[in-house]
Structure formats: structure tokens, C-alpha cells
Amino acid sequence: MSEEKTLDELKAELESLKKTNLEREIAKEREKVEEAEKLEKNKEAEELREKIRTELMQEMKGSSTVEKEQPEKLSEPNKYEIFLKKIEDKYGVPHERYEDLTRRITSPGNFKGERK
């Protein structure tokens, strides 16, 4: 006896083969779409990197500071002295070196509290 399949069985087998074939084609198309998206993202990232690189290069273009430097004039006060002068005028506190200030504060004669 030869095994003959009925018409319904053959149709079912044909449908399952079509289904698996269609699934393979869909998977291939998805891979193509994903690859295209990945290439586009890489392209955008590279464009952004290039844009940042060019902006950095424009900002970092240096010039010689030796030619532009001007020596400080001794007759003009520097910024630190100007700042100290403004503070002295504003708050009425004379300038005192840090070492002198700490010695004055930490001397036993200036202790106003109670020792325990």
C-alpha cells in the first residue's frame, strides 16, 4: 500500500510551507530595515561628531600670546590691590595679612569664652 495523502492533508502541508517561507522573507526584510536604520543612525552620529570637531577646532585656534602680552606698568595698581581697596572702602576694614590675622585671633588674650 502506498501512502497517499488526502487532499486536505496536502493543502495543510502546502499552507505550512508557504507560512514558513513567508516568515523567512519577513525576517530578511526586517534585517534590511534594521540595517538601514543602523546606517542612518551611524551617519547622523558621524555628522554630529564632525560638526563638534569643526566647532572645537575653530574655538581652539590659538594665537601667539607672546606678541599680545603687555608688561604690567608699575605705576598702575593690579587687580588684587584694586579689590582690596574697594573692600577697605566699603566695609571699613583695613587689610591684614592672613598670618597676622590668625596670630591675633588665636592669642590667649582674645579668648572671650569659658573653658571647660
C-alpha angles and dihedrals in degrees: 000000000000117000107243119183121222122245092254092053091050091049091050091050091049091050092050091049091049089048094052091045091050091049090053091051091049090050091051091050091048090052090052092050092047091049091050091050091049091050091050092050090049090049092051091047091050091049090051091048090050092048092050091046093053092047090050092048090052092049095044096051100125133203132201112279092193092073094045098045114104119196116246114256113234093217093061119073116237124241093264093056091047090052092050091049092052092049092049091050095044100045102021092234116137117226115262128182116249093241092052091047093052092047091051094047096045098046113113092237092066095055108117100170134083121262118226 
